């Protein structure tokens, strides 16, 4: 079977993703989505894959120059992030709220199929969670869940160098490209968490690489590209904004091909496109039908998808472009003055900077200038890489005017820029957009390095950015607020004014970040919501395993659910978790409340958090007949 002579790492990740999708759907259909079957299927896949590519694996390992400074720098970054992910418990707010609870329901029910809403994020595409599910079932715990994002990070870095080679870069420049991509601040921080934004990024990069490699209309090549695109869409809706990058590359390549070649191979091209389109649709089919069944709309409840999309107007796009750009321009000095300037610009164009039609309507999400590159995975600024892309854009524009531009370089750069404009056009602004812009920074960095490295001063500039980025990346890894190597207690007073609270707003962090080496793993689950630790433990201690007929339902205002799943498993409490809408007279209710309360027909205990927040009580309500337990 012919393919694109793909790099081994590309084959490994892409074939694994395809296997995960197919095997998960099949096992789910028969309701046998459990550890034994996943383990057997994964074992068969890896034995077959490693046997098939054993010689290629040896060749790739031998070809690595371990004495190269760039290779050593990459290995240091990969090793540090691996140790950090392995040694830390999952603890980002999104992971606790919906990424991990979703897979826990699948493990409990032994199927992906559902006919009821369990979580407010059930409308979100699920493929990234398929990877987490496999890792959870293989290892029997959440220790390796970070590998989903970490493997995406490593592959993104390697493929970025391969794309540079495809654009004509030599080994030295492709190495520079890989290292610069590896030091993108938000990517370094995302590499160790258990969400899906790095998976989205690697699928954008994979699709871009595959599109660049397409020269002949071989059907198998289009099948691989279609799976990459289809799985990207099934991972997160934001992938659609980056969809034009690989598609645009294919269109440009077609336009540069001799018309006679297109006509002579027209049937094969058309057949390949039809097969590819069918694969993309088929990958979405089951999930779309599920959304239609439980929400009545393919994208979920109306309030969900409309809440994220902006009303398209010229001033709205201009406003969001400014706000998204400023997320990556921290100003430790004169921040207030800069805010006033931006407010004045908005008054001039006639739009409120926090207009609800273009910005998430939440008091905590109001626009503010960031004062530092904050070591948190959702909001880290990518300042040096933005500067690199902007300077390269100026050079490209000059080359375009002088008609000296490389068409593939300017194509990829322009498509990356288009994705940034589309992002600012279609998605309402919020302070956490840095992680969603990762594909732009990765794809935008690649042609930027190539453009600047063609002349001496440009290469010096690229190297300067690289040295600063490597230093910053190491600093961010060691000081990652959710899983730091170094505890903050020695210098917390010095950085306190730059810290954020749990909603991401400037202020005091709810708890001083502690090193994962010294902080017990169980406590790390609460790094983003430390005030829930004591009441959650108290609630779990009030449960008993003597009555397994009862079920448990969660009614949590902030949806901070996964630590309760973890405690139930750790204490061997075999309760079935049911959605609130499915609770019965035998259901125990764990809820968060603004104040202590009583529920008719139930015996209720409430435990207060150690800080004042809106929902400062965690309560457990048992049916009266279970009171003795």
Number of C-alpha atoms within 10 A of each C-alpha: 3 8 14 15 8 13 13 14 16 18 18 16 17 20 17 17 20 15 15 20 19 13 19 24 19 13 18 18 14 10 15 17 25 21 19 11 16 21 16 11 16 18 13 11 16 13 10 12 15 13 11 11 14 11 10 13 15 10 12 12 10 10 9 10 11 12 8 11 11 16 17 13 14 22 14 13 20 19 12 16 24 19 12 23 25 17 18 28 27 30 22 23 23 16 20 26 21 23 24 24 22 23 24 18 19 20 18 12 18 19 21 22 15 15 10 15 16 20 17 13 15 20 22 19 21 21 26 25 22 22 22 25 26 23 23 20 19 20 13 11 12 20 16 22 26 26 20 25 28 26 19 23 25 21 20 29 24 21 23 30 25 23 24 25 18 15 19 15 21 13 13 11 20 25 24 23 30 26 24 27 30 27 27 25 32 28 31 25 29 27 30 33 29 29 25 23 26 31 27 27 28 28 30 29 27 27 25 28 22 23 21 18 17 17 13 12 18 16 17 16 20 25 19 22 24 24 23 25 28 24 27 28 26 24 22 18 15 17 22 17 18 31 18 19 26 22 16 17 21 18 12 13 17 14 11 9 11 9 10 9 10 15 11 10 12 13 12 16 18 12 15 20 17 12 16 23 17 14 21 21 14 13 21 18 13 14 21 19 14 21 23 16 15 17 18 13 16 19 18 23 19 12 8 14 15 14 17 17 18 22 17 14 12 10 14 26 22 15 25 25 18 16 23 22 16 20 24 23 20 18 15 13 10 11 15 14 11 15 16 12 12 18 16 13 16 19 12 9 13 11 15 16 21 21 15 15 18 29 27 21 16 10 8 13 17 16 20 16 22 23 19 16 22 21 25 23 24 21 22 27 27 25 18 22 25 19 14 21 23 15 16 24 21 11 16 23 13 13 15 14 9 9 9 10 17 15 14 17 18 19 18 23 25 18 22 23 19 17 22 21 17 17 26 25 23 19 23 24 29 22 22 16 21 22 22 19 20 24 26 23 25 26 26 27 26 27 30 25 25 25 24 22 20 12 10 10 11 19 17 13 15 23 16 12 16 21 14 12 23 20 11 17 22 18 14 24 24 18 22 24 26 27 30 20 24 18 21 19 11 8 9 14 10 9 10 15 13 18 20 17 14 16 14 16 17 18 14 15 21 16 15 15 23 22 22 21 15 10 14 13 14 15 15 24 23 23 24 23 21 19 19 22 18 15 20 22 14 17 19 16 12 12 17 16 14 10 13 11 11 20 20 22 23 22 18 17 13 12 18 22 20 24 24 18 17 17 16 17 13 10 13 11 17 17 21 15 21 18 16 16 10 13 17 14 12 15 21 25 22 23 19 26 19 13 14 16 12 12 10 9 12 18 17 20 18 22 21 22 18 14 11 10 10 11 17 21 23 25 26 24 25 26 19 14 11 15 11 8 11
